[in-house]
């Protein structure tokens, strides 16, 4: 059984509405609906709160849903996230240094200038994406 079905069944067995659950764990009713319909997944803190509220062990709540387990693994893998952030930052620093060194050659060639600026824009966007995603 998937996590959404488990959450919905547990809520109904507890005779609670989505509004009741949302008020108790401090999220919106729409968030509860999205979790139950598997449009999104709860974070680990919310899962613990739901487990306590429904009196279900975390083991029973989480086992069997591979997508949920993958979501939790990805969202809690700090080392992987930090590595991506560091690599993206280093690429941006190297590109900046190369732009300064080869400024005269790049400025004379429009195609090289466009390609370099495009690459810098992409890597900078990736850096900001990693920073925003982390926080």
VOBA-1610 file (N, C-alpha, C; in pm, whole numbers, padded with zeros to 5 digits, always signed):
BEGIN
Unk+00084-00117+00000Unk+00000+00000+00000Unk+00089+00124+00000Unk+00047+00225-00074Unk+00125+00347-00084Unk+00099+00439+00035Unk+00191+00532+00055Unk+00185+00620+00171Unk+00058+00703+00173Unk+00012+00750+00057Unk-00111+00830+00053Unk-00231+00753+00102Unk-00242+00628+00059Unk-00353+00543+00104Unk-00343+00517+00254Unk-00222+00492+00300Unk-00203+00467+00444Unk-00242+00588+00527Unk-00202+00707+00480Unk-00235+00829+00554Unk-00386+00853+00556Unk-00449+00833+00442Unk-00593+00855+00434Unk-00669+00754+00521Unk-00630+00628+00514Unk-00695+00525+00596Unk-00676+00553+00745Unk-00555+00591+00783Unk-00527+00620+00924Unk-00608+00740+00973Unk-00619+00841+00888Unk-00698+00959+00925Unk-00844+00923+00946Unk-00897+00844+00853Unk-01038+00805+00864Unk-01061+00714+00986Unk-00966+00625+01015Unk-00978+00538+01132Unk-00973+00619+01261Unk-00906+00732+01257Unk-00897+00820+01375Unk-01014+00917+01383Unk-01107+00907+01286Unk-01224+00996+01279Unk-01184+01143+01276Unk-01084+01173+01193Unk-01038+01310+01178Unk-01061+01357+01035Unk-01086+01485+01018Unk-01094+01544+00885Unk-00954+01592+00845Unk-00940+01627+00719Unk-00812+01683+00674Unk-00783+01813+00748Unk-00886+01892+00773Unk-00868+02017+00849Unk-00818+01990+00991Unk-00873+01886+01055Unk-00830+01852+01190Unk-00683+01815+01193Unk-00644+01731+01099Unk-00504+01687+01092Unk-00412+01805+01063Unk-00454+01889+00968Unk-00373+02005+00933Unk-00351+02096+01053Unk-00456+02118+01131Unk-00444+02203+01250Unk-00350+02141+01354Unk-00356+02011+01368Unk-00276+01944+01472Unk-00127+01937+01437Unk-00094+01927+01307Unk+00050+01917+01273Unk+00102+02045+01206Unk+00017+02149+01207Unk+00057+02283+01163Unk+00095+02292+01014Unk+00010+02235+00930Unk+00023+02251+00785Unk-00116+02287+00731Unk-00125+02314+00602Unk-00255+02348+00544Unk-00335+02222+00510Unk-00465+02240+00496Unk-00550+02128+00457Unk-00512+02079+00318Unk-00473+02172+00230Unk-00431+02136+00095Unk-00306+02047+00098Unk-00218+02073+00192Unk-00099+01990+00206Unk-00137+01847+00243Unk-00230+01832+00336Unk-00277+01698+00373Unk-00338+01629+00252Unk-00419+01702+00176Unk-00481+01647+00056Unk-00375+01603-00045Unk-00274+01685-00064Unk-00166+01650-00158Unk-00092+01525-00113Unk-00069+01510+00015Unk-00003+01390+00066Unk-00089+01267+00044Unk-00217+01280+00073Unk-00307+01166+00058Unk-00329+01127-00088Unk-00322+01226-00177Unk-00337+01199-00321Unk-00203+01173-00390Unk-00097+01173-00310Unk+00040+01147-00357Unk+00088+01245-00463Unk+00041+01369-00451Unk+00092+01476-00537Unk+00224+01528-00482Unk+00243+01511-00351Unk+00369+01545-00285Unk+00383+01451-00165Unk+00500+01457-00103Unk+00528+01370+00011Unk+00560+01454+00133Unk+00522+01405+00251Unk+00556+01478+00373Unk+00706+01468+00403Unk+00757+01570+00471Unk+00896+01563+00516Unk+00903+01474+00639Unk+01022+01447+00685Unk+01042+01351+00794Unk+00978+01400+00925Unk+00981+01530+00951Unk+00920+01583+01073Unk+00769+01562+01070Unk+00708+01589+00955Unk+00563+01570+00942Unk+00525+01422+00953Unk+00609+01335+00901Unk+00582+01191+00911Unk+00582+01148+01058Unk+00675+01201+01134Unk+00681+01167+01277Unk+00556+01219+01348Unk+00515+01342+01316Unk+00393+01398+01376Unk+00270+01315+01339Unk+00262+01274+01212Unk+00149+01192+01168Unk+00150+01057+01237Unk+00267+01000+01251Unk+00280+00871+01320Unk+00229+00881+01463Unk+00267+00987+01531Unk+00219+01009+01669Unk+00069+01034+01672Unk+00020+01115+01581Unk-00122+01150+01578Unk-00210+01027+01550Unk-00168+00945+01457Unk-00247+00828+01418Unk-00214+00703+01501Unk-00115+00713+01587Unk-00072+00599+01669Unk-00030+00480+01581Unk+00051+00512+01479Unk+00105+00411+01388Unk+00256+00419+01397Unk+00322+00306+01397Unk+00468+00309+01401Unk+00521+00363+01268Unk+00636+00425+01275Unk+00700+00475+01153Unk+00728+00360+01056Unk+00763+00246+01110Unk+00791+00129+01029Unk+00668+00091+00946Unk+00553+00083+01010Unk+00429+00048+00939Unk+00390+00155+00838Unk+00414+00279+00873Unk+00375+00390+00786Unk+00461+00399+00661Unk+00590+00373+00674Unk+00681+00397+00563Unk+00712+00276+00476Unk+00715+00159+00534Unk+00754+00041+00457Unk+00654+00012+00346Unk+00709-00027+00232Unk+00626-00068+00120Unk+00611+00037+00013Unk+00641+00163+00042Unk+00629+00267-00059Unk+00769+00310-00102Unk+00813+00256-00213Unk+00949+00282-00261Unk+00970+00428-00300Unk+00867+00493-00356Unk+00880+00633-00395Unk+00901+00722-00271Unk+00828+00692-00165Unk+00843+00768-00042Unk+00982+00748+00017Unk+01030+00625+00015Unk+01163+00597+00068Unk+01270+00669-00014Unk+01252+00673-00146Unk+01347+00744-00232Unk+01343+00894-00203Unk+01224+00948-00182Unk+01209+01090-00149Unk+01282+01123-00018Unk+01264+01039+00083Unk+01330+01063+00211Unk+01482+01050+00199Unk+01526+00952+00122Unk+01671+00934+00104Unk+01733+01055+00037Unk+01666+01106-00065Unk+01718+01223-00137Unk+01715+01349-00051Unk+01605+01368+00023Unk+01592+01491+00100Unk+01680+01493+00225Unk+01728+01379+00269Unk+01812+01376+00389Unk+01959+01349+00358Unk+01996+01339+00231Unk+02135+01311+00193Unk+02212+01443+00188Unk+02261+01487+00303Unk+02330+01614+00315Unk+02465+01612+00243Unk+02536+01502+00249Unk+02668+01493+00186Unk+02656+01512+00035Unk+02560+01446-00026Unk+02540+01458-00170Unk+02502+01601-00207Unk+02416+01662-00128Unk+02374+01799-00153Unk+02492+01896-00140Unk+02573+01879-00036Unk+02690+01964-00017Unk+02791+01946-00129Unk+02809+01824-00176Unk+02902+01798-00285Unk+02858+01869-00412Unk+02730+01863-00444Unk+02678+01932-00563Unk+02700+02083-00551Unk+02677+02135-00433Unk+02692+02278-00410Unk+02838+02321-00426Unk+02929+02245-00371Unk+03072+02277-00379Unk+03121+02267-00523Unk+03083+02161-00594Unk+03127+02143-00733Unk+03075+02257-00820Unk+02948+02292-00805Unk+02891+02399-00885Unk+02960+02532-00853Unk+02988+02557-00726Unk+03059+02679-00688Unk+03199+02685-00746Unk+03271+02572-00742Unk+03406+02569-00800Unk+03405+02592-00951Unk+03308+02535-01019Unk+03297+02557-01164Unk+03276+02705-01193Unk+03192+02770-01113Unk+03171+02914-01133Unk+03297+02996-01108Unk+03374+02960-01007Unk+03498+03031-00979Unk+03597+03014-01094Unk+03612+02891-01142Unk+03704+02864-01254Unk+03660+02941-01378Unk+03531+02942-01406Unk+03481+03015-01523Unk+03507+03165-01510Unk+03490+03218-01391Unk+03516+03360-01371Unk+03663+03392-01394Unk+03751+03309-01342Unk+03895+03330-01362Unk+03929+03321-01511Unk+03873+03222-01581Unk+03899+03209-01724Unk+03846+03329-01802Unk+03732+03380-01763Unk+03678+03500-01829Unk+03771+03619-01812Unk+03828+03634-01695Unk+03921+03745-01671Unk+04048+03726-01752Unk+04101+03604-01756Unk+04227+03577-01827Unk+04210+03594-01977Unk+04101+03540-02031Unk+04082+03541-02176Unk+03985+03649-02223Unk+03977+03756-02149Unk+03883+03863-02180Unk+03903+03921-02320Unk+04025+03943-02360Unk+04048+04005-02491Unk+04013+03910-02606Unk+04044+03782-02594Unk+04011+03687-02700Unk+03860+03664-02710Unk+03794+03660-02595Unk+03649+03633-02594Unk+03572+03752-02651Unk+03614+03873-02617Unk+03542+03992-02663Unk+03547+04007-02814Unk+03651+03958-02880Unk+03665+03971-03025Unk+03582+03867-03101Unk+03547+03758-03041Unk+03474+03650-03107Unk+03332+03643-03050Unk+03232+03682-03132Unk+03095+03688-03084Unk+03041+03551-03045Unk+03076+03448-03122Unk+03028+03313-03091Unk+03086+03260-02961Unk+03215+03284-02943Unk+03280+03242-02819Unk+03223+03318-02699Unk+03199+03447-02718Unk+03141+03529-02612Unk+03001+03479-02576Unk+02918+03451-02676Unk+02782+03402-02651Unk+02785+03265-02581Unk+02871+03177-02628Unk+02881+03044-02567Unk+02929+03050-02423Unk+03029+03133-02399Unk+03083+03146-02264Unk+02980+03206-02169Unk+02914+03312-02213Unk+02812+03374-02127Unk+02695+03278-02103Unk+02659+03199-02201Unk+02551+03100-02183Unk+02592+02996-02079Unk+02714+02949-02091Unk+02763+02848-01997Unk+02771+02904-01856Unk+02818+03027-01842Unk+02825+03092-01711Unk+02684+03109-01653Unk+02590+03148-01737Unk+02451+03164-01691Unk+02394+03032-01642Unk+02419+02926-01714Unk+02367+02794-01675Unk+02429+02748-01544Unk+02559+02759-01532Unk+02623+02712-01408Unk+02586+02799-01288Unk+02569+02929-01310Unk+02526+03016-01201Unk+02383+02982-01160Unk+02298+02952-01257Unk+02161+02911-01226Unk+02161+02782-01146Unk+02246+02687-01184Unk+02256+02562-01109Unk+02303+02586-00966Unk+02396+02678-00950Unk+02444+02710-00816Unk+02331+02768-00731Unk+02258+02865-00785Unk+02147+02923-00711Unk+02038+02820-00684Unk+02013+02731-00780Unk+01913+02626-00761Unk+01952+02536-00644Unk+02079+02498-00637Unk+02124+02414-00527Unk+02113+02485-00392Unk+02144+02614-00392Unk+02134+02691-00267Unk+01989+02702-00223Unk+01899+02737-00314Unk+01759+02753-00280Unk+01698+02619-00240Unk+01732+02514-00309Unk+01679+02381-00278Unk+01723+02334-00140Unk+01843+02372-00103Unk+01897+02330+00026Unk+01826+02398+00142Unk+01788+02523+00121Unk+01723+02598+00228Unk+01578+02609+00197
//
